[in-house]
Amino acid sequence: MTPEPGTFVMDTRTGNVGQVMGHQGPYLQLRPPAGGREWDAEPDAVRPVTDAERLSAQVRAVNHRSQSRA
């Protein structure tokens, strides 16, 4: 099953959490929770994130944004 846009997933090849932005050909387009450059991931190389992984990624994103403003 292909994750829907807006879903957070773990890219098992990089170990990074990304938000699914869309699909391009056979790939998923993922964006870091803090924003930034999207990357392509193969659908068979992603899995749903745990609640703890999602929360941790979102906290890092908020911290990144607050440090960028300082």
mmCIF file of the N, C-alpha and C atoms, coordinates in Angstrom:
data_MODEL
# 
_entry.id   MODEL 
# 
loop_
_atom_site.group_PDB 
_atom_site.id 
_atom_site.type_symbol 
_atom_site.label_atom_id 
_atom_site.label_alt_id 
_atom_site.label_comp_id 
_atom_site.label_asym_id 
_atom_site.label_entity_id 
_atom_site.label_seq_id 
_atom_site.pdbx_PDB_ins_code 
_atom_site.Cartn_x 
_atom_site.Cartn_y 
_atom_site.Cartn_z 
_atom_site.occupancy 
_atom_site.B_iso_or_equiv 
_atom_site.pdbx_formal_charge 
_atom_site.auth_seq_id 
_atom_site.auth_comp_id 
_atom_site.auth_asym_id 
_atom_site.auth_atom_id 
_atom_site.pdbx_PDB_model_num 
ATOM 1   N N  . MET A 1 1  ? 0.844  -1.190 0.000   1.00 0.00 ? 1  MET A N  1 
ATOM 2   C CA . MET A 1 1  ? 0.000  0.000  0.000   1.00 0.00 ? 1  MET A CA 1 
ATOM 3   C C  . MET A 1 1  ? 0.886  1.250  0.000   1.00 0.00 ? 1  MET A C  1 
ATOM 4   N N  . THR A 1 2  ? 0.590  2.174  -0.870  1.00 0.00 ? 2  THR A N  1 
ATOM 5   C CA . THR A 1 2  ? 1.369  3.399  -0.986  1.00 0.00 ? 2  THR A CA 1 
ATOM 6   C C  . THR A 1 2  ? 0.845  4.441  -0.004  1.00 0.00 ? 2  THR A C  1 
ATOM 7   N N  . PRO A 1 3  ? 1.739  5.042  0.792   1.00 0.00 ? 3  PRO A N  1 
ATOM 8   C CA . PRO A 1 3  ? 1.306  6.055  1.763   1.00 0.00 ? 3  PRO A CA 1 
ATOM 9   C C  . PRO A 1 3  ? 0.708  7.281  1.074   1.00 0.00 ? 3  PRO A C  1 
ATOM 10  N N  . GLU A 1 4  ? -0.287 7.852  1.689   1.00 0.00 ? 4  GLU A N  1 
ATOM 11  C CA . GLU A 1 4  ? -0.953 9.042  1.169   1.00 0.00 ? 4  GLU A CA 1 
ATOM 12  C C  . GLU A 1 4  ? -0.123 10.300 1.455   1.00 0.00 ? 4  GLU A C  1 
ATOM 13  N N  . PRO A 1 5  ? -0.234 11.334 0.606   1.00 0.00 ? 5  PRO A N  1 
ATOM 14  C CA . PRO A 1 5  ? 0.425  12.604 0.905   1.00 0.00 ? 5  PRO A CA 1 
ATOM 15  C C  . PRO A 1 5  ? 0.027  13.107 2.286   1.00 0.00 ? 5  PRO A C  1 
ATOM 16  N N  . GLY A 1 6  ? 1.006  13.664 2.990   1.00 0.00 ? 6  GLY A N  1 
ATOM 17  C CA . GLY A 1 6  ? 0.797  14.160 4.345   1.00 0.00 ? 6  GLY A CA 1 
ATOM 18  C C  . GLY A 1 6  ? 1.199  13.167 5.416   1.00 0.00 ? 6  GLY A C  1 
ATOM 19  N N  . THR A 1 7  ? 1.357  11.902 5.023   1.00 0.00 ? 7  THR A N  1 
ATOM 20  C CA . THR A 1 7  ? 1.730  10.848 5.964   1.00 0.00 ? 7  THR A CA 1 
ATOM 21  C C  . THR A 1 7  ? 3.215  10.931 6.282   1.00 0.00 ? 7  THR A C  1 
ATOM 22  N N  . PHE A 1 8  ? 3.568  10.682 7.535   1.00 0.00 ? 8  PHE A N  1 
ATOM 23  C CA . PHE A 1 8  ? 4.974  10.604 7.919   1.00 0.00 ? 8  PHE A CA 1 
ATOM 24  C C  . PHE A 1 8  ? 5.431  9.164  7.808   1.00 0.00 ? 8  PHE A C  1 
ATOM 25  N N  . VAL A 1 9  ? 6.602  8.966  7.203   1.00 0.00 ? 9  VAL A N  1 
ATOM 26  C CA . VAL A 1 9  ? 7.171  7.631  7.036   1.00 0.00 ? 9  VAL A CA 1 
ATOM 27  C C  . VAL A 1 9  ? 8.650  7.664  7.380   1.00 0.00 ? 9  VAL A C  1 
ATOM 28  N N  . MET A 1 10 ? 9.200  6.491  7.625   1.00 0.00 ? 10 MET A N  1 
ATOM 29  C CA . MET A 1 10 ? 10.637 6.333  7.848   1.00 0.00 ? 10 MET A CA 1 
ATOM 30  C C  . MET A 1 10 ? 11.235 5.778  6.571   1.00 0.00 ? 10 MET A C  1 
ATOM 31  N N  . ASP A 1 11 ? 12.227 6.481  6.029   1.00 0.00 ? 11 ASP A N  1 
ATOM 32  C CA . ASP A 1 11 ? 12.986 5.976  4.888   1.00 0.00 ? 11 ASP A CA 1 
ATOM 33  C C  . ASP A 1 11 ? 14.030 5.027  5.470   1.00 0.00 ? 11 ASP A C  1 
ATOM 34  N N  . THR A 1 12 ? 13.823 3.740  5.294   1.00 0.00 ? 12 THR A N  1 
ATOM 35  C CA . THR A 1 12 ? 14.692 2.755  5.939   1.00 0.00 ? 12 THR A CA 1 
ATOM 36  C C  . THR A 1 12 ? 16.094 2.740  5.343   1.00 0.00 ? 12 THR A C  1 
ATOM 37  N N  . ARG A 1 13 ? 16.282 3.308  4.189   1.00 0.00 ? 13 ARG A N  1 
ATOM 38  C CA . ARG A 1 13 ? 17.621 3.344  3.581   1.00 0.00 ? 13 ARG A CA 1 
ATOM 39  C C  . ARG A 1 13 ? 18.470 4.469  4.144   1.00 0.00 ? 13 ARG A C  1 
ATOM 40  N N  . THR A 1 14 ? 17.823 5.556  4.565   1.00 0.00 ? 14 THR A N  1 
ATOM 41  C CA . THR A 1 14 ? 18.574 6.685  5.115   1.00 0.00 ? 14 THR A CA 1 
ATOM 42  C C  . THR A 1 14 ? 18.398 6.827  6.619   1.00 0.00 ? 14 THR A C  1 
ATOM 43  N N  . GLY A 1 15 ? 17.322 6.237  7.156   1.00 0.00 ? 15 GLY A N  1 
ATOM 44  C CA . GLY A 1 15 ? 17.021 6.393  8.578   1.00 0.00 ? 15 GLY A CA 1 
ATOM 45  C C  . GLY A 1 15 ? 16.367 7.721  8.893   1.00 0.00 ? 15 GLY A C  1 
ATOM 46  N N  . ASN A 1 16 ? 15.892 8.431  7.868   1.00 0.00 ? 16 ASN A N  1 
ATOM 47  C CA . ASN A 1 16 ? 15.274 9.736  8.058   1.00 0.00 ? 16 ASN A CA 1 
ATOM 48  C C  . ASN A 1 16 ? 13.756 9.646  7.995   1.00 0.00 ? 16 ASN A C  1 
ATOM 49  N N  . VAL A 1 17 ? 13.108 10.468 8.832   1.00 0.00 ? 17 VAL A N  1 
ATOM 50  C CA . VAL A 1 17 ? 11.665 10.607 8.783   1.00 0.00 ? 17 VAL A CA 1 
ATOM 51  C C  . VAL A 1 17 ? 11.338 11.654 7.738   1.00 0.00 ? 17 VAL A C  1 
ATOM 52  N N  . GLY A 1 18 ? 10.341 11.362 6.925   1.00 0.00 ? 18 GLY A N  1 
ATOM 53  C CA . GLY A 1 18 ? 9.911  12.318 5.916   1.00 0.00 ? 18 GLY A CA 1 
ATOM 54  C C  . GLY A 1 18 ? 8.405  12.332 5.800   1.00 0.00 ? 18 GLY A C  1 
ATOM 55  N N  . GLN A 1 19 ? 7.895  13.456 5.343   1.00 0.00 ? 19 GLN A N  1 
ATOM 56  C CA . GLN A 1 19 ? 6.465  13.578 5.086   1.00 0.00 ? 19 GLN A CA 1 
ATOM 57  C C  . GLN A 1 19 ? 6.251  13.348 3.598   1.00 0.00 ? 19 GLN A C  1 
ATOM 58  N N  . VAL A 1 20 ? 5.328  12.471 3.269   1.00 0.00 ? 20 VAL A N  1 
ATOM 59  C CA . VAL A 1 20 ? 5.049  12.176 1.865   1.00 0.00 ? 20 VAL A CA 1 
ATOM 60  C C  . VAL A 1 20 ? 4.410  13.411 1.233   1.00 0.00 ? 20 VAL A C  1 
ATOM 61  N N  . MET A 1 21 ? 5.065  13.914 0.180   1.00 0.00 ? 21 MET A N  1 
ATOM 62  C CA . MET A 1 21 ? 4.561  15.080 -0.530  1.00 0.00 ? 21 MET A CA 1 
ATOM 63  C C  . MET A 1 21 ? 3.830  14.685 -1.806  1.00 0.00 ? 21 MET A C  1 
ATOM 64  N N  . GLY A 1 22 ? 4.191  13.537 -2.350  1.00 0.00 ? 22 GLY A N  1 
ATOM 65  C CA . GLY A 1 22 ? 3.550  13.085 -3.578  1.00 0.00 ? 22 GLY A CA 1 
ATOM 66  C C  . GLY A 1 22 ? 4.285  11.893 -4.143  1.00 0.00 ? 22 GLY A C  1 
ATOM 67  N N  . HIS A 1 23 ? 3.944  11.584 -5.377  1.00 0.00 ? 23 HIS A N  1 
ATOM 68  C CA . HIS A 1 23 ? 4.523  10.448 -6.074  1.00 0.00 ? 23 HIS A CA 1 
ATOM 69  C C  . HIS A 1 23 ? 5.042  10.943 -7.415  1.00 0.00 ? 23 HIS A C  1 
ATOM 70  N N  . GLN A 1 24 ? 6.226  10.505 -7.779  1.00 0.00 ? 24 GLN A N  1 
ATOM 71  C CA . GLN A 1 24 ? 6.811  10.851 -9.075  1.00 0.00 ? 24 GLN A CA 1 
ATOM 72  C C  . GLN A 1 24 ? 7.302  9.558  -9.698  1.00 0.00 ? 24 GLN A C  1 
ATOM 73  N N  . GLY A 1 25 ? 6.609  9.081  -10.706 1.00 0.00 ? 25 GLY A N  1 
ATOM 74  C CA . GLY A 1 25 ? 6.975  7.797  -11.290 1.00 0.00 ? 25 GLY A CA 1 
ATOM 75  C C  . GLY A 1 25 ? 6.879  6.714  -10.232 1.00 0.00 ? 25 GLY A C  1 
ATOM 76  N N  . PRO A 1 26 ? 7.906  5.887  -10.108 1.00 0.00 ? 26 PRO A N  1 
ATOM 77  C CA . PRO A 1 26 ? 7.858  4.805  -9.131  1.00 0.00 ? 26 PRO A CA 1 
ATOM 78  C C  . PRO A 1 26 ? 8.268  5.239  -7.724  1.00 0.00 ? 26 PRO A C  1 
ATOM 79  N N  . TYR A 1 27 ? 8.600  6.507  -7.529  1.00 0.00 ? 27 TYR A N  1 
ATOM 80  C CA . TYR A 1 27 ? 9.154  6.973  -6.266  1.00 0.00 ? 27 TYR A CA 1 
ATOM 81  C C  . TYR A 1 27 ? 8.158  7.807  -5.464  1.00 0.00 ? 27 TYR A C  1 
ATOM 82  N N  . LEU A 1 28 ? 8.371  7.804  -4.152  1.00 0.00 ? 28 LEU A N  1 
ATOM 83  C CA . LEU A 1 28 ? 7.680  8.727  -3.256  1.00 0.00 ? 28 LEU A CA 1 
ATOM 84  C C  . LEU A 1 28 ? 8.567  9.940  -3.088  1.00 0.00 ? 28 LEU A C  1 
ATOM 85  N N  . GLN A 1 29 ? 7.980  11.095 -3.019  1.00 0.00 ? 29 GLN A N  1 
ATOM 86  C CA . GLN A 1 29 ? 8.731  12.309 -2.732  1.00 0.00 ? 29 GLN A CA 1 
ATOM 87  C C  . GLN A 1 29 ? 8.505  12.651 -1.266  1.00 0.00 ? 29 GLN A C  1 
ATOM 88  N N  . LEU A 1 30 ? 9.605  12.691 -0.517  1.00 0.00 ? 30 LEU A N  1 
ATOM 89  C CA . LEU A 1 30 ? 9.552  12.951 0.921   1.00 0.00 ? 30 LEU A CA 1 
ATOM 90  C C  . LEU A 1 30 ? 10.219 14.275 1.226   1.00 0.00 ? 30 LEU A C  1 
ATOM 91  N N  . ARG A 1 31 ? 9.706  14.952 2.252   1.00 0.00 ? 31 ARG A N  1 
ATOM 92  C CA . ARG A 1 31 ? 10.293 16.217 2.706   1.00 0.00 ? 31 ARG A CA 1 
ATOM 93  C C  . ARG A 1 31 ? 10.545 16.111 4.199   1.00 0.00 ? 31 ARG A C  1 
ATOM 94  N N  . PRO A 1 32 ? 11.685 16.623 4.666   1.00 0.00 ? 32 PRO A N  1 
ATOM 95  C CA . PRO A 1 32 ? 11.947 16.610 6.108   1.00 0.00 ? 32 PRO A CA 1 
ATOM 96  C C  . PRO A 1 32 ? 10.857 17.378 6.861   1.00 0.00 ? 32 PRO A C  1 
ATOM 97  N N  . PRO A 1 33 ? 10.531 16.965 8.086   1.00 0.00 ? 33 PRO A N  1 
ATOM 98  C CA . PRO A 1 33 ? 9.510  17.666 8.862   1.00 0.00 ? 33 PRO A CA 1 
ATOM 99  C C  . PRO A 1 33 ? 9.827  19.149 9.082   1.00 0.00 ? 33 PRO A C  1 
ATOM 100 N N  . ALA A 1 34 ? 11.105 19.507 9.109   1.00 0.00 ? 34 ALA A N  1 
ATOM 101 C CA . ALA A 1 34 ? 11.495 20.908 9.290   1.00 0.00 ? 34 ALA A CA 1 
ATOM 102 C C  . ALA A 1 34 ? 11.423 21.690 7.989   1.00 0.00 ? 34 ALA A C  1 
ATOM 103 N N  . GLY A 1 35 ? 11.013 21.040 6.916   1.00 0.00 ? 35 GLY A N  1 
ATOM 104 C CA . GLY A 1 35 ? 11.008 21.668 5.606   1.00 0.00 ? 35 GLY A CA 1 
ATOM 105 C C  . GLY A 1 35 ? 12.350 21.450 4.949   1.00 0.00 ? 35 GLY A C  1 
ATOM 106 N N  . GLY A 1 36 ? 12.473 21.919 3.759   1.00 0.00 ? 36 GLY A N  1 
ATOM 107 C CA . GLY A 1 36 ? 13.731 21.764 3.048   1.00 0.00 ? 36 GLY A CA 1 
ATOM 108 C C  . GLY A 1 36 ? 13.566 20.935 1.796   1.00 0.00 ? 36 GLY A C  1 
ATOM 109 N N  . ARG A 1 37 ? 14.676 20.458 1.332   1.00 0.00 ? 37 ARG A N  1 
ATOM 110 C CA . ARG A 1 37 ? 14.744 19.768 0.054   1.00 0.00 ? 37 ARG A CA 1 
ATOM 111 C C  . ARG A 1 37 ? 14.105 18.378 0.121   1.00 0.00 ? 37 ARG A C  1 
ATOM 112 N N  . GLU A 1 38 ? 13.265 18.110 -0.850  1.00 0.00 ? 38 GLU A N  1 
ATOM 113 C CA . GLU A 1 38 ? 12.639 16.797 -0.948  1.00 0.00 ? 38 GLU A CA 1 
ATOM 114 C C  . GLU A 1 38 ? 13.639 15.774 -1.468  1.00 0.00 ? 38 GLU A C  1 
ATOM 115 N N  . TRP A 1 39 ? 13.379 14.510 -1.146  1.00 0.00 ? 39 TRP A N  1 
ATOM 116 C CA . TRP A 1 39 ? 14.177 13.432 -1.711  1.00 0.00 ? 39 TRP A CA 1 
ATOM 117 C C  . TRP A 1 39 ? 13.252 12.323 -2.161  1.00 0.00 ? 39 TRP A C  1 
ATOM 118 N N  . ASP A 1 40 ? 13.754 11.509 -3.065  1.00 0.00 ? 40 ASP A N  1 
ATOM 119 C CA . ASP A 1 40 ? 12.987 10.379 -3.580  1.00 0.00 ? 40 ASP A CA 1 
ATOM 120 C C  . ASP A 1 40 ? 13.283 9.137  -2.765  1.00 0.00 ? 40 ASP A C  1 
ATOM 121 N N  . ALA A 1 41 ? 12.249 8.358  -2.513  1.00 0.00 ? 41 ALA A N  1 
ATOM 122 C CA . ALA A 1 41 ? 12.396 7.091  -1.805  1.00 0.00 ? 41 ALA A CA 1 
ATOM 123 C C  . ALA A 1 41 ? 11.575 6.034  -2.536  1.00 0.00 ? 41 ALA A C  1 
ATOM 124 N N  . GLU A 1 42 ? 12.106 4.842  -2.563  1.00 0.00 ? 42 GLU A N  1 
ATOM 125 C CA . GLU A 1 42 ? 11.367 3.742  -3.158  1.00 0.00 ? 42 GLU A CA 1 
ATOM 126 C C  . GLU A 1 42 ? 10.269 3.318  -2.178  1.00 0.00 ? 42 GLU A C  1 
ATOM 127 N N  . PRO A 1 43 ? 9.060  3.091  -2.677  1.00 0.00 ? 43 PRO A N  1 
ATOM 128 C CA . PRO A 1 43 ? 7.952  2.732  -1.784  1.00 0.00 ? 43 PRO A CA 1 
ATOM 129 C C  . PRO A 1 43 ? 8.233  1.509  -0.922  1.00 0.00 ? 43 PRO A C  1 
ATOM 130 N N  . ASP A 1 44 ? 9.023  0.562  -1.415  1.00 0.00 ? 44 ASP A N  1 
ATOM 131 C CA . ASP A 1 44 ? 9.308  -0.624 -0.603  1.00 0.00 ? 44 ASP A CA 1 
ATOM 132 C C  . ASP A 1 44 ? 10.384 -0.367 0.444   1.00 0.00 ? 44 ASP A C  1 
ATOM 133 N N  . ALA A 1 45 ? 10.944 0.847  0.469   1.00 0.00 ? 45 ALA A N  1 
ATOM 134 C CA . ALA A 1 45 ? 11.985 1.194  1.434   1.00 0.00 ? 45 ALA A CA 1 
ATOM 135 C C  . ALA A 1 45 ? 11.467 2.152  2.505   1.00 0.00 ? 45 ALA A C  1 
ATOM 136 N N  . VAL A 1 46 ? 10.144 2.298  2.612   1.00 0.00 ? 46 VAL A N  1 
ATOM 137 C CA . VAL A 1 46 ? 9.584  3.143  3.664   1.00 0.00 ? 46 VAL A CA 1 
ATOM 138 C C  . VAL A 1 46 ? 8.635  2.314  4.516   1.00 0.00 ? 46 VAL A C  1 
ATOM 139 N N  . ARG A 1 47 ? 8.478  2.774  5.740   1.00 0.00 ? 47 ARG A N  1 
ATOM 140 C CA . ARG A 1 47 ? 7.530  2.145  6.650   1.00 0.00 ? 47 ARG A CA 1 
ATOM 141 C C  . ARG A 1 47 ? 6.871  3.253  7.458   1.00 0.00 ? 47 ARG A C  1 
ATOM 142 N N  . PRO A 1 48 ? 5.699  2.974  8.007   1.00 0.00 ? 48 PRO A N  1 
ATOM 143 C CA . PRO A 1 48 ? 5.064  3.984  8.863   1.00 0.00 ? 48 PRO A CA 1 
ATOM 144 C C  . PRO A 1 48 ? 5.958  4.291  10.064  1.00 0.00 ? 48 PRO A C  1 
ATOM 145 N N  . VAL A 1 49 ? 5.941  5.528  10.511  1.00 0.00 ? 49 VAL A N  1 
ATOM 146 C CA . VAL A 1 49 ? 6.709  5.890  11.704  1.00 0.00 ? 49 VAL A CA 1 
ATOM 147 C C  . VAL A 1 49 ? 5.915  5.509  12.946  1.00 0.00 ? 49 VAL A C  1 
ATOM 148 N N  . THR A 1 50 ? 6.640  5.288  14.018  1.00 0.00 ? 50 THR A N  1 
ATOM 149 C CA . THR A 1 50 ? 5.989  5.098  15.308  1.00 0.00 ? 50 THR A CA 1 
ATOM 150 C C  . THR A 1 50 ? 5.581  6.476  15.828  1.00 0.00 ? 50 THR A C  1 
ATOM 151 N N  . ASP A 1 51 ? 4.715  6.503  16.817  1.00 0.00 ? 51 ASP A N  1 
ATOM 152 C CA . ASP A 1 51 ? 4.330  7.781  17.416  1.00 0.00 ? 51 ASP A CA 1 
ATOM 153 C C  . ASP A 1 51 ? 5.556  8.503  17.973  1.00 0.00 ? 51 ASP A C  1 
ATOM 154 N N  . ALA A 1 52 ? 6.463  7.743  18.595  1.00 0.00 ? 52 ALA A N  1 
ATOM 155 C CA . ALA A 1 52 ? 7.670  8.345  19.173  1.00 0.00 ? 52 ALA A CA 1 
ATOM 156 C C  . ALA A 1 52 ? 8.572  8.932  18.089  1.00 0.00 ? 52 ALA A C  1 
ATOM 157 N N  . GLU A 1 53 ? 8.717  8.246  16.974  1.00 0.00 ? 53 GLU A N  1 
ATOM 158 C CA . GLU A 1 53 ? 9.555  8.762  15.871  1.00 0.00 ? 53 GLU A CA 1 
ATOM 159 C C  . GLU A 1 53 ? 8.947  10.031 15.276  1.00 0.00 ? 53 GLU A C  1 
ATOM 160 N N  . ARG A 1 54 ? 7.628  10.040 15.103  1.00 0.00 ? 54 ARG A N  1 
ATOM 161 C CA . ARG A 1 54 ? 6.957  11.218 14.554  1.00 0.00 ? 54 ARG A CA 1 
ATOM 162 C C  . ARG A 1 54 ? 7.108  12.400 15.496  1.00 0.00 ? 54 ARG A C  1 
ATOM 163 N N  . LEU A 1 55 ? 6.865  12.177 16.779  1.00 0.00 ? 55 LEU A N  1 
ATOM 164 C CA . LEU A 1 55 ? 6.978  13.248 17.762  1.00 0.00 ? 55 LEU A CA 1 
ATOM 165 C C  . LEU A 1 55 ? 8.406  13.781 17.816  1.00 0.00 ? 55 LEU A C  1 
ATOM 166 N N  . SER A 1 56 ? 9.383  12.896 17.830  1.00 0.00 ? 56 SER A N  1 
ATOM 167 C CA . SER A 1 56 ? 10.782 13.305 17.869  1.00 0.00 ? 56 SER A CA 1 
ATOM 168 C C  . SER A 1 56 ? 11.140 14.160 16.649  1.00 0.00 ? 56 SER A C  1 
ATOM 169 N N  . ALA A 1 57 ? 10.687 13.748 15.471  1.00 0.00 ? 57 ALA A N  1 
ATOM 170 C CA . ALA A 1 57 ? 10.972 14.508 14.250  1.00 0.00 ? 57 ALA A CA 1 
ATOM 171 C C  . ALA A 1 57 ? 10.296 15.875 14.294  1.00 0.00 ? 57 ALA A C  1 
ATOM 172 N N  . GLN A 1 58 ? 9.085  15.946 14.812  1.00 0.00 ? 58 GLN A N  1 
ATOM 173 C CA . GLN A 1 58 ? 8.382  17.225 14.894  1.00 0.00 ? 58 GLN A CA 1 
ATOM 174 C C  . GLN A 1 58 ? 9.036  18.150 15.906  1.00 0.00 ? 58 GLN A C  1 
ATOM 175 N N  . VAL A 1 59 ? 9.513  17.615 17.021  1.00 0.00 ? 59 VAL A N  1 
ATOM 176 C CA . VAL A 1 59 ? 10.219 18.439 18.014  1.00 0.00 ? 59 VAL A CA 1 
ATOM 177 C C  . VAL A 1 59 ? 11.510 18.989 17.404  1.00 0.00 ? 59 VAL A C  1 
ATOM 178 N N  . ARG A 1 60 ? 12.254 18.150 16.678  1.00 0.00 ? 60 ARG A N  1 
ATOM 179 C CA . ARG A 1 60 ? 13.470 18.628 16.010  1.00 0.00 ? 60 ARG A CA 1 
ATOM 180 C C  . ARG A 1 60 ? 13.137 19.746 15.021  1.00 0.00 ? 60 ARG A C  1 
ATOM 181 N N  . ALA A 1 61 ? 12.011 19.614 14.308  1.00 0.00 ? 61 ALA A N  1 
ATOM 182 C CA . ALA A 1 61 ? 11.609 20.640 13.340  1.00 0.00 ? 61 ALA A CA 1 
ATOM 183 C C  . ALA A 1 61 ? 11.304 21.960 14.034  1.00 0.00 ? 61 ALA A C  1 
ATOM 184 N N  . VAL A 1 62 ? 10.583 21.898 15.148  1.00 0.00 ? 62 VAL A N  1 
ATOM 185 C CA . VAL A 1 62 ? 10.261 23.125 15.904  1.00 0.00 ? 62 VAL A CA 1 
ATOM 186 C C  . VAL A 1 62 ? 11.539 23.755 16.444  1.00 0.00 ? 62 VAL A C  1 
ATOM 187 N N  . ASN A 1 63 ? 12.442 22.942 16.986  1.00 0.00 ? 63 ASN A N  1 
ATOM 188 C CA . ASN A 1 63 ? 13.708 23.461 17.494  1.00 0.00 ? 63 ASN A CA 1 
ATOM 189 C C  . ASN A 1 63 ? 14.515 24.105 16.377  1.00 0.00 ? 63 ASN A C  1 
ATOM 190 N N  . HIS A 1 64 ? 14.529 23.488 15.219  1.00 0.00 ? 64 HIS A N  1 
ATOM 191 C CA . HIS A 1 64 ? 15.272 24.029 14.071  1.00 0.00 ? 64 HIS A CA 1 
ATOM 192 C C  . HIS A 1 64 ? 14.719 25.393 13.672  1.00 0.00 ? 64 HIS A C  1 
ATOM 193 N N  . ARG A 1 65 ? 13.383 25.493 13.613  1.00 0.00 ? 65 ARG A N  1 
ATOM 194 C CA . ARG A 1 65 ? 12.768 26.765 13.246  1.00 0.00 ? 65 ARG A CA 1 
ATOM 195 C C  . ARG A 1 65 ? 13.059 27.844 14.276  1.00 0.00 ? 65 ARG A C  1 
ATOM 196 N N  . SER A 1 66 ? 13.016 27.511 15.570  1.00 0.00 ? 66 SER A N  1 
ATOM 197 C CA . SER A 1 66 ? 13.263 28.517 16.600  1.00 0.00 ? 66 SER A CA 1 
ATOM 198 C C  . SER A 1 66 ? 14.710 28.952 16.599  1.00 0.00 ? 66 SER A C  1 
ATOM 199 N N  . GLN A 1 67 ? 15.637 28.060 16.306  1.00 0.00 ? 67 GLN A N  1 
ATOM 200 C CA . GLN A 1 67 ? 17.062 28.429 16.248  1.00 0.00 ? 67 GLN A CA 1 
ATOM 201 C C  . GLN A 1 67 ? 17.353 29.276 15.012  1.00 0.00 ? 67 GLN A C  1 
ATOM 202 N N  . SER A 1 68 ? 16.606 29.057 13.940  1.00 0.00 ? 68 SER A N  1 
ATOM 203 C CA . SER A 1 68 ? 16.809 29.827 12.708  1.00 0.00 ? 68 SER A CA 1 
ATOM 204 C C  . SER A 1 68 ? 16.386 31.270 12.889  1.00 0.00 ? 68 SER A C  1 
ATOM 205 N N  . ARG A 1 69 ? 15.447 31.516 13.784  1.00 0.00 ? 69 ARG A N  1 
ATOM 206 C CA . ARG A 1 69 ? 14.945 32.877 14.018  1.00 0.00 ? 69 ARG A CA 1 
ATOM 207 C C  . ARG A 1 69 ? 15.844 33.666 14.948  1.00 0.00 ? 69 ARG A C  1 
ATOM 208 N N  . ALA A 1 70 ? 16.665 32.978 15.716  1.00 0.00 ? 70 ALA A N  1 
ATOM 209 C CA . ALA A 1 70 ? 17.513 33.644 16.713  1.00 0.00 ? 70 ALA A CA 1 
ATOM 210 C C  . ALA A 1 70 ? 18.677 34.360 16.072  1.00 0.00 ? 70 ALA A C  1 
# 
